[in-house]
Amino acid sequence: MNGKKIARTQSFKDFRRFNYIYIDKTEQIYRLIENRWVFISRPRRFGKSLMLDTIGTLFEEGVEPYFRNTWIYDKWTDTRYPVLRLNFLDYTAKYNEFCKLFCRDITGFARKLGVADEIAADDGPAEALFDLMKALVERGVMIVVLIDEYDTQLTASMDNPELYEQFRGTLRDLYGILKGKQCIRFLCVTGVTRLKDVSIFSVGSDIADLSYYSPVSTITGFVREEIRNYYADYLNLAASLIKNIPVSQVEECQREEVLDRLAGEYDGYCFDRFYKKKVFSTWSVNSFFREAIENHSVIFGDYWYDNGGMPTILAKYLETHSIAPEKYSENIDVSMADFWNPSSLLSMRQEVLMCQTGYLTVRSVIPNGNSVRLGVPNREVRRSLEKAMSQAIFHNAEFAGDKNEELFSKASAEEIVGRLNSLMNTISYEDYQKINEKTVQGMLHAFMIGSGQPVRTEVQSASGRSDIVLDYPERRLVLELKYAETEKECGERLTEAVSQIKERRYGDLLPVKREVLQIALVFNGKPGVRQFTHYKAVG
């Protein structure tokens, strides 16, 4: 290894202090700063805080010594400025406490500039910020303002409309005070959501929404070339572990194989309105390489989801909304109005929320006619989406969170069908009224993923594709699903499923050095039944 370590920090200064790998994003930061007043949205764990800290360090310290050997080093000519850093993650979702903490930070910043006596902190956040701006204008002092995760309190209070309205009103007031102030050299606001009801994105706003601005579309996340150049030693290590060869024998084609697999797992996020530039998840890539160096193992894990689970904003949304598994198996078109100007967290279209939280991404130019196309970016996110669906659909199931492989690996066909029916009994059919074969398959696959079962769907063989395959150490379980709405139709569908298993030899994939249990299943969708009423074990 070259001695460069993978960072566990959001502090830009730490990259030089501790010899961490730093992928140079300073050219995009330069382009961002050119716009002066900006907003940029990204999902959680996508480097927003590091980006802001890099900007803050640049304005506070200049290029010496932290920006040596970066793109911006010989191009930055601006002077230094005091930086007001406001991270809303540091504040509580209790309104009165939020106000106190916010005013504390404003007063503390004012104290550093010698104007604390002019701040009426007891009057509330808007008043404290107004007093600060007024004092700075009177003294001709310019500052930089960096606001991280501005929507944290909105997310936390979306199930409490009265509290949500309090925070929404306060945010509108704060932005109204900042708007147009000549004492602000640069302003950057980040968050997960883009909400018209907090006025930041209203008509006439002086903040440029650069969330899909092409010149800064890779300001967070990694592009393939960056991984190839900055993580070369880690790629060599991963390839050597996969191929079981010494690092010295790893060839370029083997490094590219690792990159190809990484791309399938973690690439595909697009924040470019021209749909040209895509990025990898920084958190997932770093976690993958950290696993390789620390534990000497290669695991293409669900690092992004496993780190924090379902984003709070999405979890709260799903408490009162359903989510259909089959809906996200293909790309989805949403209107440009819904995509670009969501009014409120309380009324945002589900697909737009899924995109803003990272479960979907842009799959077309913006706009694509009168709409925007969205889709799942990669395999990790698809598995994470299945986990989210599993929690939302089966949260009342007795063993919904169970990771015991014996749930299906050692059960008889009768026991397996009984457990599947127990699962289906927990579903609210008021939320999931449109039931068909694709829906049932999607729900079961979501549960299998969420409970840690080794599942695959639509498994291709020489003769066809089986619906669900579970590969346990001592058993391969094959489920062929059919849907019916009458008793007569159930019998016909069962015969059809059994014939497909036999004729197409579902489950006979190599290696087959284990028991193979093939079960034909028919889900009776008739209201009042909605069970797997017909089944047959074929093998």
C-alpha positions in Angstrom: 0.0 0.0 0.0 1.1 3.6 -0.6 0.4 4.7 3.0 -2.7 6.6 2.1 -5.6 5.6 4.4 -9.3 5.8 3.9 -10.8 8.7 5.8 -13.5 8.5 8.5 -13.9 12.2 8.8 -15.9 15.2 7.5 -13.1 17.5 8.2 -11.1 18.6 5.2 -8.0 19.5 7.3 -7.8 15.9 8.5 -7.0 14.7 5.0 -3.6 16.4 5.1 -3.0 15.9 8.8 -3.5 12.2 8.7 -2.5 11.3 5.1 -6.0 10.3 4.0 -6.9 9.7 0.4 -8.5 12.9 -0.9 -10.1 12.8 -4.3 -9.6 16.3 -5.6 -13.0 18.0 -6.1 -11.7 21.5 -5.9 -12.4 22.3 -9.6 -16.1 21.6 -9.0 -15.9 23.6 -5.8 -14.5 26.5 -7.8 -17.4 26.3 -10.3 -19.8 26.2 -7.4 -18.4 29.3 -5.7 -18.6 31.2 -9.0 -22.4 31.2 -8.5 -22.1 32.9 -5.1 -25.6 32.0 -3.7 -26.3 28.3 -4.1 -28.3 25.3 -3.0 -27.3 21.7 -3.6 -29.2 18.6 -2.6 -27.9 15.1 -2.2 -29.0 11.9 -0.4 -27.5 11.1 3.0 -24.0 9.8 3.2 -23.0 11.5 0.0 -20.3 13.9 1.1 -22.3 17.1 1.6 -20.7 17.9 4.9 -17.2 17.3 3.6 -17.9 19.5 0.6 -19.1 22.4 2.9 -16.1 22.0 5.2 -13.7 22.1 2.2 -15.4 25.4 1.1 -15.2 26.7 4.7 -11.5 25.9 5.0 -10.8 27.5 1.6 -12.4 30.8 2.7 -11.0 30.7 6.3 -7.5 29.6 5.6 -6.8 30.2 1.9 -4.9 27.6 -0.1 -1.9 27.3 2.3 -1.2 24.7 3.4 -4.2 22.4 3.0 -4.8 22.8 -0.7 -1.3 22.1 -2.0 -1.3 19.7 -5.0 -5.0 20.4 -5.7 -6.5 21.8 -8.9 -7.5 25.1 -7.1 -4.1 25.8 -5.5 -2.7 28.2 -8.2 -6.1 29.6 -9.2 -7.6 30.9 -6.0 -7.1 34.6 -5.5 -9.8 35.6 -3.1 -9.2 36.9 0.4 -10.1 35.3 3.7 -13.5 35.6 5.3 -15.1 34.7 8.6 -17.4 31.6 8.0 -20.7 31.1 9.7 -21.3 27.4 9.8 -24.8 26.2 10.7 -25.3 22.4 10.7 -29.0 21.7 11.4 -28.1 18.1 12.3 -26.7 19.6 15.5 -30.1 21.0 16.4 -33.0 19.3 18.1 -36.5 18.8 16.6 -38.0 20.4 19.7 -38.9 23.9 18.6 -38.0 25.9 21.7 -34.7 24.1 22.1 -33.9 24.5 18.4 -34.4 28.3 18.8 -32.1 28.4 21.8 -29.3 26.4 20.1 -29.6 28.4 16.9 -29.4 31.7 18.7 -26.4 30.4 20.7 -24.5 29.7 17.5 -25.4 33.1 16.1 -24.3 34.8 19.3 -21.0 32.8 19.4 -20.2 33.8 15.9 -21.0 37.4 16.6 -18.7 37.3 19.7 -15.8 36.3 17.4 -16.5 39.3 15.3 -16.9 41.6 18.3 -20.6 42.4 17.7 -22.2 40.1 20.3 -23.6 43.0 22.3 -25.8 43.9 19.3 -27.5 40.5 19.1 -31.0 40.2 20.8 -30.7 36.4 21.1 -33.7 36.1 23.5 -36.1 37.3 20.8 -35.7 34.3 18.6 -33.7 32.9 15.6 -34.9 35.4 13.0 -34.2 38.4 15.3 -30.8 37.2 16.2 -29.8 36.6 12.5 -31.3 40.0 11.6 -29.2 41.7 14.2 -26.1 40.0 13.0 -26.6 41.0 9.4 -27.4 44.5 10.4 -24.2 44.8 12.5 -22.1 43.4 9.7 -23.5 45.7 7.1 -22.9 48.7 9.3 -19.3 47.7 9.8 -18.6 46.7 6.2 -17.7 43.2 7.2 -18.3 40.3 4.7 -18.8 36.7 5.7 -19.4 33.3 4.2 -22.5 31.4 5.3 -22.7 27.6 5.1 -25.9 25.8 6.1 -25.8 22.0 6.2 -28.9 19.8 6.1 -31.3 22.6 6.3 -34.3 20.3 6.2 -33.5 18.1 9.2 -36.2 19.6 11.5 -38.8 19.4 8.7 -38.0 15.8 8.2 -38.3 15.0 11.9 -41.6 16.8 12.2 -43.4 15.7 9.1 -45.8 13.6 11.2 -46.7 16.6 13.3 -48.3 19.3 10.9 -48.3 22.0 13.6 -44.7 21.6 14.4 -43.8 21.2 10.8 -45.5 24.6 10.1 -43.5 26.2 12.9 -40.2 25.1 11.4 -41.3 25.9 7.9 -42.2 29.4 8.9 -38.9 29.9 10.7 -36.9 28.7 7.7 -38.8 31.1 5.5 -38.0 33.9 7.9 -34.3 33.0 8.1 -33.9 32.9 4.4 -35.8 36.1 4.0 -33.3 37.8 6.3 -30.3 36.4 4.4 -31.8 37.2 1.0 -29.8 39.9 -0.9 -27.5 40.8 1.9 -24.3 42.3 0.5 -22.4 41.4 3.6 -22.5 37.7 2.4 -19.6 36.9 0.1 -20.8 33.3 -0.5 -23.9 31.3 0.7 -24.3 27.6 0.3 -27.3 25.6 1.6 -27.4 21.8 1.5 -30.1 19.2 2.2 -31.8 16.1 1.1 -35.0 17.7 -0.1 -35.9 20.6 -2.4 -39.0 22.2 -1.0 -40.8 25.1 -2.5 -42.7 25.8 0.7 -39.6 27.2 2.5 -39.1 29.9 -0.2 -35.5 29.0 -1.0 -36.6 27.9 -4.4 -39.5 30.3 -5.0 -39.7 32.5 -8.1 -37.3 35.4 -7.9 -35.0 33.6 -5.4 -31.4 34.7 -5.5 -30.2 31.2 -4.6 -29.3 29.1 -7.6 -30.4 25.5 -7.3 -27.4 23.6 -8.6 -28.5 20.1 -7.6 -28.4 19.0 -11.3 -26.0 21.6 -12.6 -23.6 19.7 -14.9 -20.3 21.4 -14.1 -20.7 20.4 -10.4 -22.6 17.1 -10.9 -19.7 15.0 -9.6 -18.8 17.4 -6.7 -19.9 14.5 -4.4 -19.6 10.8 -5.2 -16.7 9.2 -7.2 -16.4 8.7 -10.9 -14.8 5.5 -12.2 -11.5 7.2 -13.2 -11.1 8.7 -9.7 -11.4 5.2 -8.2 -8.9 3.8 -10.7 -6.4 6.6 -10.0 -6.8 7.2 -6.2 -7.5 3.7 -5.1 -5.1 1.7 -7.3 -3.5 -0.1 -4.3 -6.9 -1.0 -2.9 -8.1 -2.3 -6.3 -4.9 -4.5 -6.4 -5.7 -5.8 -3.0 -9.3 -6.6 -3.8 -8.3 -8.3 -7.0 -5.7 -10.4 -5.3 -8.2 -11.5 -2.7 -10.8 -12.4 -5.3 -8.3 -14.3 -7.5 -6.3 -15.7 -4.6 -3.0 -14.5 -6.1 -0.3 -12.2 -4.7 -0.8 -8.5 -5.2 2.3 -8.3 -7.3 0.6 -10.6 -9.9 -2.6 -8.6 -10.3 -3.0 -7.4 -13.9 -4.9 -4.4 -15.3 -7.8 -6.5 -16.6 -8.3 -8.0 -13.1 -8.5 -4.5 -11.6 -11.0 -3.6 -14.3 -13.1 -6.6 -13.3 -13.2 -5.3 -9.7 -14.2 -1.9 -11.0 -16.9 -3.5 -13.2 -18.4 -5.3 -10.2 -18.1 -2.1 -8.1 -20.0 -0.2 -10.8 -22.8 -2.7 -10.8 -23.1 -2.5 -7.1 -22.5 1.2 -6.3 -22.5 3.3 -9.5 -25.3 4.8 -11.4 -26.3 7.9 -9.4 -26.9 10.9 -11.7 -27.0 14.5 -10.7 -26.4 15.9 -14.2 -29.3 17.5 -16.1 -27.8 16.3 -19.4 -27.7 12.7 -18.1 -24.0 12.2 -19.0 -22.1 12.0 -15.7 -22.8 9.4 -13.1 -21.1 8.7 -9.7 -20.5 5.9 -7.3 -21.6 6.0 -3.7 -18.6 7.3 -1.7 -19.8 5.7 1.5 -20.1 2.3 -0.1 -16.9 2.4 -2.1 -14.9 3.4 1.0 -16.6 0.8 3.1 -15.8 -1.9 0.5 -12.1 -1.1 0.4 -12.0 -0.6 4.2 -13.3 -4.2 4.6 -10.6 -5.4 2.2 -7.8 -3.8 4.1 -9.0 -4.3 7.7 -10.5 -7.8 7.4 -8.7 -9.1 4.3 -12.0 -10.0 2.7 -14.0 -8.9 -0.3 -17.7 -8.3 0.5 -20.0 -6.5 -1.8 -22.3 -5.4 1.0 -25.2 -3.1 1.4 -23.0 -0.5 3.2 -25.1 2.6 2.4 -28.3 1.1 3.8 -26.7 -0.9 6.6 -25.0 2.2 8.0 -28.1 4.1 8.8 -31.1 2.0 7.7 -34.0 3.7 6.0 -33.6 7.5 5.9 -35.8 9.1 8.5 -37.7 11.1 5.9 -38.7 7.9 4.0 -39.5 5.9 7.2 -41.9 8.6 8.4 -43.5 8.8 4.9 -44.1 5.1 4.9 -45.8 5.2 8.2 -48.8 6.7 6.4 -48.3 5.6 2.8 -47.9 2.3 1.0 -45.2 1.3 -1.3 -45.7 -1.1 -4.2 -42.7 -3.5 -4.9 -43.6 -4.0 -8.6 -43.7 -0.3 -9.2 -39.9 0.1 -9.0 -38.9 -2.8 -11.3 -38.8 -0.5 -14.3 -38.1 3.2 -15.0 -40.8 5.7 -13.9 -41.7 8.9 -15.6 -42.8 11.8 -13.4 -43.9 15.3 -14.5 -41.3 18.0 -14.6 -43.5 20.1 -12.2 -43.6 17.3 -9.6 -39.9 16.6 -9.9 -38.6 20.2 -9.9 -40.9 22.0 -7.6 -42.3 19.7 -4.9 -44.4 22.0 -2.6 -44.0 20.2 0.7 -42.8 17.1 2.4 -46.4 16.5 3.4 -47.6 16.4 -0.3 -44.5 15.3 -2.2 -45.0 12.6 -4.9 -43.6 9.3 -3.7 -41.3 8.8 -6.6 -39.7 12.3 -6.2 -39.1 11.5 -2.5 -37.5 8.2 -3.4 -35.2 10.1 -5.8 -34.3 12.7 -3.2 -33.5 10.1 -0.6 -31.3 8.1 -3.0 -33.5 5.1 -3.8 -34.2 6.3 -7.3 -32.0 8.5 -9.6 -32.4 10.4 -12.8 -32.4 8.3 -15.9 -33.0 10.9 -18.6 -32.1 14.5 -19.5 -34.0 17.1 -17.5 -36.6 17.7 -18.7 -37.4 14.7 -21.0 -40.2 16.4 -22.8 -42.6 17.4 -20.0 -41.3 14.8 -17.6 -38.2 13.3 -16.0 -37.4 9.6 -16.0 -36.3 7.9 -12.7 -35.0 4.5 -12.0 -33.0 2.4 -9.4 -29.3 3.3 -9.7 -27.6 0.0 -8.8 -27.9 -3.4 -7.2 -27.1 -2.2 -3.7 -29.9 0.3 -3.8 -32.3 -2.3 -5.2 -31.5 -4.6 -2.3 -31.9 -1.7 0.1 -35.2 -0.8 -1.5 -36.4 -4.3 -1.0 -35.4 -4.0 2.7 -37.3 -0.8 3.0 -40.3 -2.4 1.3 -40.0 -5.4 3.6 -40.2 -3.2 6.7 -43.1 -1.2 5.3 -45.2 -4.2 4.1 -44.4 -6.9 6.7 -43.7 -4.8 9.9 -46.4 -6.7 11.7 -45.2 -10.2 10.7 -44.1 -12.4 13.6 -40.8 -13.2 12.0 -40.4 -10.3 9.5 -37.0 -9.3 10.9 -35.8 -12.9 11.5 -32.6 -13.8 9.8 -32.8 -17.5 10.7 -32.1 -19.5 7.6 -34.2 -22.4 9.0 -37.2 -20.3 8.3 -37.2 -22.0 4.8 -34.0 -24.0 4.6 -35.2 -26.9 6.7 -39.0 -26.6 6.6 -41.3 -28.9 4.7 -43.3 -27.7 1.7 -46.4 -27.5 3.9 -44.5 -25.5 6.6 -43.1 -23.1 3.9 -46.6 -22.4 2.4 -48.0 -21.9 5.9 -45.3 -19.3 6.7 -45.8 -17.6 3.4 -49.5 -17.3 4.2 -48.8 -16.0 7.6 -46.8 -13.2 5.9 -49.5 -12.4 3.4 -52.0 -12.2 6.3 -50.1 -9.2 7.8 -50.6 -7.1 4.6 -53.0 -4.3 4.7 -55.1 -4.8 1.5 -56.5 -1.3 1.9 -52.9 -0.1 1.1 -52.3 -2.8 -1.5 -55.5 -3.2 -3.3 -54.0 -3.9 -6.8 -52.8 -7.5 -6.3 -51.5 -9.6 -9.2 -48.7 -12.2 -9.8 -46.1 -9.5 -10.1 -47.2 -7.8 -6.9 -47.1 -11.1 -4.9 -43.7 -12.0 -6.3 -42.4 -8.5 -5.4 -43.8 -8.7 -1.9 -42.2 -12.1 -1.2 -38.9 -11.0 -2.7 -39.0 -7.9 -0.5 -39.5 -10.1 2.6 -36.7 -12.5 1.6 -34.3 -9.7 1.2 -35.4 -7.9 4.4 -35.1 -11.1 6.5 -31.6 -11.9 5.1 -32.5 -14.9 3.0 -30.2 -15.8 0.1 -32.7 -15.0 -2.6 -32.7 -14.4 -6.3 -35.6 -13.7 -8.6 -36.2 -14.3 -12.3 -33.3 -16.7 -12.3 -32.3 -17.5 -15.9 -31.7 -21.1 -17.0 -31.4 -22.7 -20.5 -35.2 -23.2 -20.7 -36.7 -20.3 -18.9 -36.7 -18.1 -15.7 -37.9 -19.3 -12.3 -39.7 -16.8 -10.1 -37.8 -17.1 -6.8 -34.7 -19.2 -5.9 -33.3 -19.5 -2.4 -29.8 -21.0 -2.3 -29.0 -22.4 1.2 -25.8 -24.5 1.9 -27.8 -27.7 1.9 -30.9 -26.9 -0.1 -32.0 -25.0 -3.2 -35.6 -23.9 -2.8 -37.4 -23.0 -6.0 -40.8 -21.2 -5.9 -42.9 -20.9 -9.1 -45.8 -18.5 -8.4 -49.1 -18.1 -10.2 -52.1 -15.9 -9.5 -55.8 -16.7 -9.8 -59.1 -15.4 -8.6 -61.4 -18.4 -8.8 -61.2 -22.0 -7.5 -61.3 -23.4 -11.1 -58.5 -21.0 -12.2 -56.4 -22.0 -9.2 -56.4 -25.6 -10.4 -55.5 -24.6 -13.9 -52.7 -22.3 -12.7 -51.2 -25.0 -10.5 -51.1 -27.5 -13.4 -49.4 -24.8 -15.4 -46.8 -24.1 -12.7 -46.0 -27.7 -12.2 -45.5 -28.2 -15.9 -43.2 -25.2 -16.1 -41.0 -26.5 -13.3 -40.7 -30.0 -14.9 -40.4 -29.0 -18.5 -38.0 -26.1 -17.9 -36.1 -27.8 -15.2 -36.2 -24.8 -12.8 -33.6 -25.1 -10.1 -31.3 -27.5 -12.0 -28.5 -24.9 -12.2 -25.0 -26.0 -11.5 -23.7 -26.9 -9.0 -26.6 -29.0 -7.6 -24.8 -30.7 -4.8 -27.6 -30.2 -2.4 -31.3 -31.0 -2.0 -33.5 -29.2 -4.5 -37.1 -28.5 -3.4 -39.3 -27.1 -6.1 -42.8 -25.8 -5.1 -45.5 -24.7 -7.4 -47.7 -22.1 -5.7 -51.0 -20.5 -6.6 -52.1 -17.3 -4.8 -55.9 -17.0 -4.7 -56.6 -13.3 -5.0 -60.3 -13.5 -4.4 -61.3 -11.0 -1.7 -61.8 -12.8 1.6 -59.3 -15.5 0.6 -56.0 -14.0 -0.5 -53.9 -17.0 0.4 -51.7 -19.6 -1.3 -54.5 -22.1 -1.5 -53.0 -24.6 -4.0 -49.5 -25.9 -4.0 -47.5 -28.9 -5.0 -43.9 -30.0 -4.1 -42.3 -31.2 -7.3 -38.9 -32.1 -6.1 
